[in-house]
Amino acid sequence: MKIKKLIAFITVAALVLSCLFVFTACDKTPEDDGRTLVENDIFYSIDNINSTVKGFSLFFIDPETSGVILRKDGTATFRLQIFEGLSVLSQYLDGMGGTDMGIVLNMIYEYLPGLDLTDLDKTLEVFEGGLSLKLLNVDPEDAELQAMFTHMGETGCLPDNIVIPDGFGLEINTTYYIKDIVSPYDGTTYTGIFMGNHHEDGEAFLMMDLTTEEETNEPKIIMDYELMDIKIVAYPA
């Protein structure tokens, strides 16, 4: 199992970065007919076994702290965080140096023009200011961590020495809305969660399907990005 998948996922999640609990729709938001919010605050916990990146289970994600929070006031939180004490898994990173991160980094630069990974302190500020994204348990004064970011910024690849802080994760705090969308291809109606500001192409920062488990009828959230081979599944806690 390769922990580099965690790093790739966290970076991608910052860009796209990536179901439905029974709720009662509140009043439609004034700016767009058909948008709704949950009636009561709810936390969907990440299913870390069935959530995958490149086919690898996200077993290292803590389901008690990782998930999606939807609130009746229209705000939402998306958080991914590894278990405390899993820094020992760095043994799995051997041989991962040189992995090309060019596509992911280009997507980051598109959303955050002028971003400079060689300045970790500034990078954290830009992430939070531009994407409402916090990197958890990241110390900008950590020389090894700064060296890793600098290497990625200068080469577009992961370095030989990959650093993962204990309890590392990301947290996005933003707004959301829920809306039914009809597929133009087959006429099927899908319910989606749309989080964050829309990109110039009209897509929301994060998009998730709201559905139910077929066999158990249990509600769930699915965030599925086939291009990146990322699938996140979450259930009400």
N, C-alpha and C positions, 0 to 999 in steps of 0.2 A: 504494500500500500504506500502510495507516494504522497507525502504532505505538500509537495509542490502544487498539487491540485487545490489545496486550501488557498494558497497564495494567489493562484490564477483566478479562483472563484471570487475571492474577496476583491480583487482588482476589477474584475468584470462587473461584479455587483455594484461597484461604484459608478458604473457607466450606464447601464441599461435601465447597472449596476448604476430573473432573474426571476371541497373548498368552502363553499359558502356555509357558514353557521346560520342556523335559523334565526333570522332577525326581522324586525318590523321596520319598514321604511319610514323615515321621518319626512318632513316637508321637503319638497324639491328645492334644490339650491336655485337662487334667482337667476344665475348667469347661464344655466343650461337646462332645458326641460329634460326630465327623465333621470337626473342625477339624484342619488339617495345616499343616506348615511345610516350606520347602525343605530339602533335605538339605545343600546347599552354598550359600554366599553367591553371589549373582549380581547383575549390573548390567544393566538393560534401558535402552538408550540411546534417547532421544527421536528419532523420525523427524520432523525439523523441516520437511520439505516436505509430508508427508501429514497432519501435525497442523495443525488449523485452529481459528480463532475467527471466527465470523460469515463463514465462507467464505474468510478470508484465511490464507494459509500462515504458519506461525510460523518463517519463514526466519531470523529474527534470534536464535533460540534455539540455543545452542551444544550440539550433541549429545554432545560429549566430557565436558561437566560436567553436563548435564541428563539426568535419567532417574529410574528407580525402582531402588532397591537393596533386595533382600530377603535377610535373613540367617537362618541356621539357628537363631540364638538367639531368634527371634521379634521382632526389631526391624527397622524399615524406614525408608528415607529417600526422600522425593520432592523432587526439586530441578528448578527451572526457572531458567536464567540466560542472559542475552543475551551475545553475543560481546563480548569486550573490544574497545574502540575504536569501538563502534557508536553512541556518543553523537552522532556527526555526523549520524545519521539524524533528529535533531530537526527537520530541515527539513521532514519529512513531517507534523509536528504542526501546521503552519499551518492555522488555521481550525477546529481541534478544540475550542477553548474553548466552554464552555456545554453540552457533552455531558452528559446526565442520567445520574447514577450512583446515583439514589435507590434502585432495587431492590436493587442490590449492597450499598449501605451499610446498608439495612434488614436484610439478611441478616447482615451483620457484627455489627450491634448486637444481633440476636437471640442470637447465639452469645456475644457479649462485652458484656453490659449494662454501661452506665457508661463505655464507651470514649469518650475525648475526643481527636479527631484534631487539636485545636489544640495539643496537647502531644506532639510527635513522640517525644521521649525516653520518655515514659510509654507512648505507643502501641506502641513497639517492645517494651517490657517486657510489656505486656498480651498482645500477639500471641504472644510466646514462652511466657508463663506459661499462657495460656488455650488456645492451639491448637498449642503446640509449633512455632510458625512463626517463622522468622528471615527478615527482609528483608535480603538481601545487599548490601554496599557502600552502605548508607544511613547517612549521617552526621547524627545528630540535631542537630548544631550548624550544619548547612547552612541558612542563612536562606531561600534560595530554595525549598528542598525543604519547609521548615516552612510557608512561605507557601502552597504548593500544597495540602498536607494541610489547613491551616486553611480554605482556600477551599472544599475539598470538604466538610469537616465542617459549615461554616456554610451552604452553599448547596445541597449535594447534587449539584453539577455540577463538571466539570473547569474549571480556570481558563484564561485566554487563554495564559498562559505555563506550559507543561507541562515539568517537569524530570524527566529520566531519567538517574540516575547511571550512569557507565560501569561495565559489569559487573553491572548491577542484576539481581536475581533473588530467588527465595524458596526456602526449604528447610524441609521438615517432617520432623521426626524423631519417630517414634512406634512403636507395636506393630502387628502385623498377624496375620491368619490366612487360610488358604485353605480354601474349602469349596464343595462342589457344591450348587447350588440348583435345584429343579425348578419350572419355570414353572407357575403355577396356570391359565394360559390354554390352553397347548397341550401341556403335559407334557414339554417339552424340558428337558434337564438342562444347566445352565450352570455353569462353574467360575469362581469369583470370588475376588478379593483384597479383603479388608476391612481398611482401615487406620484406626487411631485409635479414640477412644472413641465409643460410640454416642450419638446424639441421643435426646431423649425420645420421638421418634416411632419409635425402633427401628433407624434407619439409621446405618451407620457414617459416620465423617467423610469418608473417601474410599472409593469403590467402583470396582473395575476388573474387566473381563472377562479371563479367561485363555483363549486360543484359539490357533489356528494359521492361517497363510495358506493359503487353499484351493488355490491353484495350485502353491505350492512346499512346502507343509506346514511352513513355517518358523514357529516359535513366536513369539507376540507378545502384548503387553498392549494393551488398548483401554480408555480412559476416555472415555465418551461421555455428555454431558449435553445432550440435545436441547433442553430448555427454554432453555438459555443459548447454544445453537449452538456448543458447545465439543467438540472431539474431539481426544484425545491418543493417538498410536500410538507404541509403543516395542518394540524388538527386542533380544534378547541381544547385548551388545557382544562 
